Amino acid sequence: MTTENNGSKVLAIGIDAAESTLVREMIEQGEMPALRSLLSAGKWLEVRSPSTIGSGAVWPTFLTGEEPTSHGIYSEWKWLPETMSLRRYEGHHLTPFWKSLAERGVSIGVLDVPFAPPVGVTKGFEVCEWWAHDSTAAGLRLGPEPIRSLVTEAPAHPLSANRFFTSTPESESNLQELAAACSEGARLRGSLVRRLIGETNPQVSLVVFPELHHAGHQLWHTVAPEHSLYNGLNSNGGSFLREVYRVVDQQIGNLVDSVGSETTVMVFALHGMRPTLGFPVFLGPLLCSQGFSSLATWRSQTWTKRALSLFAACKRHAPTPLKKLYYSVMPVTATYKLARPTMLPAYDWQNTRAFSLPTDQYGWIRVNLIGRESQGIVLPSDYEKLCMELEQMLLSLRSESGEALVQDVTRTAGDAANARVNPLPDLVVHWRDAAFSPALKIKGSQVQPQMVSKKSTGQHTTPGFCIYRGNGDPGRDGVIDAKELHRLVAAGT
């Protein structure tokens, strides 16, 4: 089904959550020759993204060209103030920038852009969730019809059968297995993309390799073994994560070679990685202990709420092998449906001024604001005072040894008027390394800190980067905002 295309071409490759400092190091050491070649003929840009709000905000910002306060996405789960509950992100309200290009007659090829819904591409190809680290639970969607067999008959991604594959940081065999699966997945992805581009000849191709994201979360300790958080962890697999980076670089080289030297090429990451060891989840209990939140009593809950509370407790305390079995046998859609009603504790909303939203990295706090939350109790006139009270409490947190636990607290709304229409958490808490200690005890508090997702040794950080080879204006002073990156893609057409 090869088509004609007489216009200029663009190839944009996202290497999701690739850490800029590691990429530069590997380029300088000759371990990423494809990126080294691109950089020698192009420019390095720092990408500023809203990753300080949450990793879930970066791709929606890129694909819509809007700020998070406009598109409203910061996580795989979205807070619904009208029902005081959570909903799984589905992306229906987002409009990717390539939709307008397609409507102008530009042929488009898109593969696995995180958080992006299909737009009905008719010239080129559009594949959503062939394999995705960030899944909307909608499953594989692809079009137009002539490319369906190219995708469905291609070898499956090694992680397709187990999207929740988790390694054990101490187990070298586990780490090697994960790295091998991510590397092979990147090879298969590269092969599939080259075939799709070769068959459909799109003017704009936008493809994403999520394998670095998936591997980085569980293998980061292998490239930073000296970090204090990793004391005692196995670091013998130092080449595991680097090998995934090298394989992705090889696939980038193959793709660039296949599209020709006249094609505008950009390789980018919207955020990077840095050390962690699990994620702290003590913010909710802390807000309760400090009087900002209040839990509903057992007697005041309905029987449905009581059953959900019991189910949530069982999930939290289930042995790790049982959790792995649960995720391996349950369909993804079922796990999300079961997770949704158990992710928030049963709050007594009439006595809750502020509460913690579930997160996988930062602390998120939402104010129970009158006129925004359906069961709000905080007057707009008290919004500023409450935010200051929360900030002061958080910045004063110390471990028993005196280490500060909070780096800073960011507000997402400047005042109560903006907060009334703000879909984001009101406060974002950025933790210091001391907050990730498994032996953490909070000075002057009875709250028992807990760490979850101890398989995670990498967390997101800013900035991202872009290597750009083309004739467009790649930003001022070597810096570009994530929401402006799409202009570089469109400029090449």
Beta strands, then each sheet from edge to edge (+ up, - down):
strand 1: 10-15
strand 2: 43-48
strand 3: 77-80
strand 4: 85-88
strand 5: 108-111
strand 6: 124-128
strand 7: 141-143
strand 8: 204-209
strand 9: 264-269
strand 10: 272-275
strand 11: 279-280
strand 12: 354-357
strand 13: 363-367
strand 14: 406-411
strand 15: 427-431
strand 16: 451-452
strand 17: 458-461
strand 18: 464-469
strand 19: 479-481
sheet 1: 7+ 6- 5- 8- 1- 9- 18+ 2- 19-
sheet 2: 3+ 4-
sheet 3: 10+ 17-
sheet 4: 11+ 16-
sheet 5: 12+ 13- 15+ 14-
end
